[in-house]
Amino acid sequence: MNTQRTLSWLVAIVGLWELIAAFVLGYSTTSTAMWNAVIIGLALIILGIWAAVSKAETTDKTLDWINLILGVWLIISPFLLGYTAVAAAVWNDVIVGLVVVVLTAWGVYAIGHQPHITSPKTT
């Protein structure tokens, strides 16, 4: 399995954590934080799996860029959506967002630096 695929699977696993974090960490009663976690978690799971099983390099790049945007959203969402008083939600979203940004940036870098296999010329 190549680096980009592994990183995409890791994004999906991090997305699963984001999906259940509100319930595990006890901030499911804060509806804005909970719904943000559920929606972004589901998106990360779906896009991470899609990128991991995709055969098209252009699809991988597009999905990685979307995941990167979702990671940045997680970092800033507690401040924009107004749930900074819920420390568990803020810390979880910022840490998960940073992990997603690092993993997807690494994935984008890996796609651009994969060795290209060429077939021998036939004459």
Buried (B, 14 or more C-beta within 10 A) or exposed (E): EEBBBBBBBBBBBBBBBBBEBBEEBEBBEBEBBBEBBBEBBBBBBEBBBBBBEBEEEEEBBBBBBBBBEBBBBBBEBBEEBEBEEBEBBBEBBBBBBBBBBBBBBBBBEBBEEEEEEEEEEEE
